Amino acid sequence: MIACWGAGRAVLARLRPPSRRDAWLEAAMSAALGVGLYICAFQALAIFGLFRREATLGLIGAGVVAAAWQWRGWRTEVRALRAAAPATPPWTRFERIAAIALALVALPALVAPLAPPAAFDELMYHLPYARLVAQQGTLGIHDWLRYPWFPYNYNLLYAAALQVGDDVLPHFLNGLAGALSVLMIFRLGILHANRLTACIGAAIWLGMGDYANALIDMGVALFVLSAFVALWWWRESEPLRDGTRWLCLAAFCLGVAAGSKYQALIFLPLVALFVVRHERRVWRAWAPALLCFLIPCIYWYARNAIMTGDPFNPIGARVFGFTEWVPADYVQQVADVRDHAEMPNALIWSVFLAPFSVWWKRSAAVRAAGWFCLYSVAVWVVTSRYPRYLMASFPLLAMTAAVGWQVLFGWIAAGVRRLRAAPAAVAPDGPRSGAGVGDWVVVLLLAVLAAVSVGQTATKVSMISLTPEAREAFLRKHVPGYGAMDYVRRNVTGRVYQIALNEAIYYGPNPIWGDTLGRWRYRDYLLMSPGDTARKLAAEGFTTVVMSPEMVKVLSVRPGFDQYYGLLHEQDGSRAYRLLPTTAP
């Protein structure tokens, strides 16, 4: 984190300061920019096969030196900003209670990353991909993974983590993205609304974030948020032409996000519409911004376009043609997304009340955040309705929802006052919250979140594995098929085909084949007789098959199964079989 701040600060300090200064928001933006710069550096090293532990440590060391070099100047700048800032009123009792509740809400996020990897997607392709890159020091196409052609920007951080630490360390890099975006939301709430809004927004995002895994959704959310913060700083520049570098920074952050997950591309039309309203210069503004956008992500899209004809492989298959995936895979994936469609977390539903707030009238930034939320939700409803695909918008949704919650609390307070026939002394959602009924409701909401978080913290602490024996027990409990996969990894040297154990392949041999989609799909093997399946596997070089308990019950009772498969290992219902010599043609 220090290295990221040092690298990002070295660049950010050379841009024209935003018109509305905030030292902590700028520090968080510096760290986020540093994360993006490190991703680009790791990507460049890996493209040329130079992504090794020594290079990673060297880059981190350079960032730490940059941070030490700038520390004194940054502290001086912070003191100057504090001295020049107008006096702020002291924190009220309600605001202090809200801050304490926010700290309690943060407890699970501090503990959760310490658990061993056990989430489905991180075990299925995020960590296996990162481990391969860390071991080989180069980028490659690994067709045994479900998504071999995806953009993997944020996963490069996990690869670097695996070079210098164990597989818990990537959880903290995922958590770093969440922590930086929480800090940004808190400071944005203070700048453009009030302290209670800041506490509520930060608490909502803390409660919705997932800090216990090595997925990339929180990283994408960080860079989408950073892009729109930079975009707003550009909008506030006077004149706009002097703030073009902020526009380039926004484009760079969007590029990092688009190089991490395809869903980030949905924000490009909104950004283009926002920018074209205020800036028409092509070569002085649009061209450098486009270049900054392409630097972090063009490798992935150009590689896919050149090698498969589909820059968005596999989601662009219906337009550009199918490669590893066939139309049935595409249909199955879309059906799976629809099966997981549901309403997002209820904490953000109040976003639709934000237009009734005084902050909507007073702050152009709040209105801009509101339009961003409306656009994000509309696109999400039309496309997937899968909550995780909305996570890139969650930070700004959380802040805007906090404004909406204050509207609701204000209405509750007004209703109580009417019942008491007492005049309202303070506007319920004004700049200072006062001591009205609305403030008590705010504190009550945060207290509920804090109580839930304390309970979650106890659960997260119980998942920490301090010894190899505790880790083994945890993984056997939370990762189906872990025992069989671990046995195969330690004892089998040939090619292994797994059946219905996608969620455990990180703990199996590296690589390991078999999936519901893609070139090694199950239905191409399992719809045949046991003998035909065994012969096909043997002809492709496989020596071992490992399967889930459910598939053991289905496949092992087929006539002739024992003639072609010999039991190697059984644990927790999962089994590993070797292909018998009778498999040979």
Salt bridges, closest charged atoms under 4 A:
ASP22 OD2 - ARG187 NH2 2.71
GLU26 OE2 - ARG21 NE 2.56
GLU77 OE1 - ARG9 NH2 2.86
GLU77 OE2 - ARG21 NH2 2.49
GLU95 OE1 - ARG195 NH1 3.12
ASP121 OD2 - ARG388 NH2 2.69
GLU122 OE1 - HIS171 NE2 3.05
ASP143 OD2 - ARG519 NH1 2.81
ASP167 OD2 - ARG471 NH2 2.79
ASP217 OD1 - LYS261 NZ 2.42
ASP217 OD2 - ARG388 NH1 3.01
ASP242 OD2 - ARG16 NH1 3.00
GLU279 OE2 - ARG281 NE 3.01
ASP329 OD2 - ARG521 NH2 2.72
ASP329 OD1 - ARG523 NH2 2.57
ASP336 OD1 - HIS340 ND1 3.64
ASP486 OD1 - ARG489 NH2 2.38
ASP486 OD2 - ARG490 NE 2.92
ASP515 OD1 - ARG146 NH2 2.79
ASP524 OD2 - ARG521 NH1 2.82
ASP532 OD1 - ARG535 NH2 2.91
GLU570 OE2 - ARG575 NE 3.37
ASP572 OD1 - ARG476 NH2 2.71
